[in-house]
């Protein structure tokens, strides 16, 4: 019986490592409540296999292609942060988090448009996706949800990516932003092919409770 219990414990620890998180009790809790942030681990790729670039589902066929890129810095705001996982998810072109077949739990809530990036040696990240749509019959600005996972810390959310030209991004909405990870309001430009370009740098721990 003792041998069986030990086996279950070892399986649990191995499972956690495969999903990119440390065994319970070894990570510092930061960021406060993070509703469904555990979606970063659900039906996720092996964190050890991640790169600084990811392409989200639907990009290749989308008429609203967008490249999101930038640098993630350590808390001093100048030193590039290596090996940091950035998880993102957003709505589709109809404003819904439409799930993929077989998705469950928080992964299902986050829908098809999900991605994972791990910063390179210079802190860079980029992901190819499409510009999300706002929720139907709502005045909440269109946005991309980002979640950060650093070694030794629990996952935490930072300010959503918001688009400066969004008609729903009112002065009141702008004033409500917390600045978690820095300013999340981005200005879009276009490359020579017409693809939208979205640059945002992130500062780890900035305005994050308990950091």
Wavefront OBJ file of the C-alpha trace (Angstrom):
o trace
v 0.000 0.000 0.000
v 2.805 2.436 0.901
v 4.496 1.648 -2.402
v 1.248 2.372 -4.263
v 0.821 5.739 -2.538
v 4.422 6.640 -3.356
v 3.803 5.833 -7.011
v 0.784 8.133 -7.133
v 2.816 10.961 -5.587
v 5.600 10.512 -8.115
v 3.115 10.496 -10.980
v 1.579 13.739 -9.710
v 4.962 15.466 -9.450
v 5.982 14.289 -12.929
v 2.688 15.502 -14.363
v 3.224 18.965 -12.888
v 6.733 19.170 -14.327
v 5.484 18.211 -17.785
v 2.991 21.078 -17.661
v 5.641 23.654 -16.811
v 4.846 24.221 -13.139
v 6.676 23.240 -9.974
v 5.237 20.826 -7.395
v 2.788 22.455 -4.960
v 4.430 24.537 -2.266
v 7.572 25.453 -4.238
v 6.171 28.463 -6.097
v 5.621 31.907 -4.639
v 2.015 33.059 -4.964
v 1.775 36.425 -6.713
v -0.811 38.476 -8.546
v -3.871 37.880 -6.384
v -6.925 36.120 -7.747
v -6.480 34.939 -11.317
v -9.749 33.473 -12.560
v -9.175 30.473 -14.810
v -5.501 31.305 -15.274
v -4.880 27.590 -14.825
v -5.967 27.375 -18.451
v -2.296 28.010 -19.247
v -1.646 24.352 -18.355
v -4.770 22.736 -19.798
v -4.240 20.928 -23.104
v -0.988 22.860 -23.361
v 2.243 21.981 -25.162
v 5.305 20.927 -23.198
v 6.751 24.192 -21.863
v 10.266 22.908 -22.555
v 9.451 22.808 -26.269
v 8.182 26.388 -26.541
v 9.887 29.073 -28.635
v 9.680 32.854 -28.888
v 7.185 32.575 -31.776
v 3.750 31.002 -32.052
v 0.994 31.081 -34.665
v -2.568 30.886 -33.376
v -5.325 28.918 -35.135
v -7.059 30.755 -37.948
v -4.194 33.090 -38.801
v -3.414 31.755 -42.264
v -6.968 32.163 -43.577
v -7.857 35.350 -41.736
v -8.504 38.615 -43.597
v -7.451 40.461 -40.410
v -3.949 39.104 -39.869
v -1.982 40.589 -36.987
v 1.534 40.208 -35.617
v 1.935 40.941 -31.906
v 5.506 41.312 -30.694
v 7.739 42.937 -28.133
v 10.253 42.373 -25.351
v 9.611 41.121 -21.837
v 11.874 42.755 -19.260
v 12.762 41.883 -15.699
v 11.344 44.074 -12.945
v 14.097 46.682 -13.427
v 12.521 47.493 -16.801
v 15.797 47.219 -18.721
v 17.143 43.659 -18.413
v 15.604 41.220 -20.934
v 13.854 38.276 -19.256
v 14.739 34.877 -20.701
v 12.574 31.758 -20.480
v 9.325 33.485 -19.494
v 6.118 31.888 -20.757
v 3.418 34.159 -22.161
v 0.002 32.573 -22.667
v -2.634 34.437 -24.677
v -6.216 33.858 -25.734
v -8.917 35.939 -27.401
v -12.260 35.925 -29.173
v -12.914 34.991 -32.772
v -14.219 37.280 -35.518
v -17.733 37.020 -34.112
v -16.704 38.027 -30.610
v -16.985 34.560 -29.073
v -14.519 32.240 -27.374
v -15.613 29.427 -29.650
v -14.055 26.184 -28.353
v -12.194 23.635 -30.384
v -13.428 20.033 -30.424
v -12.451 18.204 -27.244
v -11.648 21.262 -25.170
v -12.687 21.100 -21.508
v -12.411 23.239 -18.381
v -10.725 26.611 -18.656
v -9.321 25.655 -22.045
v -12.897 25.455 -23.308
v -13.707 28.844 -21.765
v -10.687 30.352 -23.516
v -11.651 28.874 -26.858
v -9.789 28.033 -30.013
v -7.615 31.141 -30.255
v -4.902 30.286 -27.730
v -1.120 30.419 -27.878
v 2.061 29.916 -25.837
v 5.399 31.671 -26.247
v 8.644 31.458 -24.262
v 10.996 34.411 -24.499
v 14.403 33.935 -26.084
v 17.798 35.060 -24.776
v 16.975 38.698 -25.542
v 13.488 38.603 -23.997
v 11.713 38.768 -27.343
v 8.330 37.267 -28.131
v 5.949 37.310 -31.085
v 2.729 35.654 -32.102
v 0.731 35.650 -35.299
v -3.030 35.800 -34.964
v -6.036 37.796 -36.134
v -7.473 40.914 -34.612
v -10.170 39.831 -32.150
v -13.716 41.151 -32.275
v -15.604 42.753 -29.392
v -18.286 40.797 -27.557
v -21.655 40.916 -29.376
v -24.181 43.443 -28.075
v -21.641 44.843 -25.660
v -19.432 47.902 -25.344
v -16.418 46.192 -23.813
v -13.369 46.908 -26.010
v -11.929 44.044 -28.034
v -8.924 42.580 -26.259
v -6.357 39.820 -25.909
v -5.946 38.141 -22.512
v -2.303 37.592 -21.421
v -1.041 35.388 -18.588
v 2.586 35.311 -17.431
v 4.430 32.317 -15.988
v 7.869 32.929 -14.533
v 10.090 30.252 -12.993
v 9.425 29.964 -9.261
v 6.229 32.039 -9.313
v 2.604 31.148 -9.839
v 0.983 32.314 -13.067
v -0.543 35.803 -13.026
v -2.479 37.999 -15.414
v -1.341 41.344 -16.747
v -3.360 44.106 -18.417
v -5.173 43.000 -21.531
v -3.951 44.066 -24.945
v -6.326 46.867 -25.936
v -6.323 48.740 -29.222
v -5.966 52.508 -29.215
v -8.317 52.938 -32.198
v -11.154 50.921 -30.605
v -14.302 53.098 -30.389
v -15.217 51.338 -27.128
v -11.949 52.350 -25.500
v -13.400 55.429 -23.813
v -11.562 57.787 -21.429
v -13.267 56.033 -18.504
v -12.125 52.647 -19.788
v -8.576 53.911 -20.214
v -8.520 55.251 -16.669
v -9.551 51.868 -15.272
v -6.430 50.134 -16.531
v -4.179 48.956 -13.694
v -0.901 48.978 -15.583
v -0.138 45.373 -14.634
v 2.988 44.523 -16.576
v 2.967 48.043 -17.986
v 0.675 49.798 -20.428
v -1.485 47.369 -22.420
v -3.001 49.922 -24.800
v -1.304 49.527 -28.172
v -1.304 51.504 -31.403
v -1.580 49.474 -34.576
v 0.354 49.972 -37.776
v 0.624 47.915 -40.979
v 3.435 46.295 -42.892
v 3.778 46.330 -46.673
v 1.410 43.358 -47.025
v -1.323 45.045 -44.988
v -0.829 42.871 -41.916
v -1.500 44.654 -38.647
v 1.498 45.189 -36.376
v 1.065 45.398 -32.623
v 4.082 46.127 -30.392
v 3.948 45.819 -26.625
v 6.800 45.544 -24.165
v 6.111 43.972 -20.766
v 7.782 44.583 -17.387
v 7.604 41.611 -15.059
v 6.082 42.284 -11.664
v 5.028 45.841 -12.427
v 1.908 46.622 -10.357
v 1.562 42.913 -9.522
v 0.420 42.310 -5.913
v 2.807 40.240 -3.802
v 5.605 40.329 -6.367
l 1 2 3 4 5 6 7 8 9 10 11 12 13 14 15 16 17 18 19 20 21 22 23 24 25 26 27 28 29 30 31 32 33 34 35 36 37 38 39 40 41 42 43 44 45 46 47 48 49 50 51 52 53 54 55 56 57 58 59 60 61 62 63 64 65 66 67 68 69 70 71 72 73 74 75 76 77 78 79 80 81 82 83 84 85 86 87 88 89 90 91 92 93 94 95 96 97 98 99 100 101 102 103 104 105 106 107 108 109 110 111 112 113 114 115 116 117 118 119 120 121 122 123 124 125 126 127 128 129 130 131 132 133 134 135 136 137 138 139 140 141 142 143 144 145 146 147 148 149 150 151 152 153 154 155 156 157 158 159 160 161 162 163 164 165 166 167 168 169 170 171 172 173 174 175 176 177 178 179 180 181 182 183 184 185 186 187 188 189 190 191 192 193 194 195 196 197 198 199 200 201 202 203 204 205 206 207 208 209 210 211
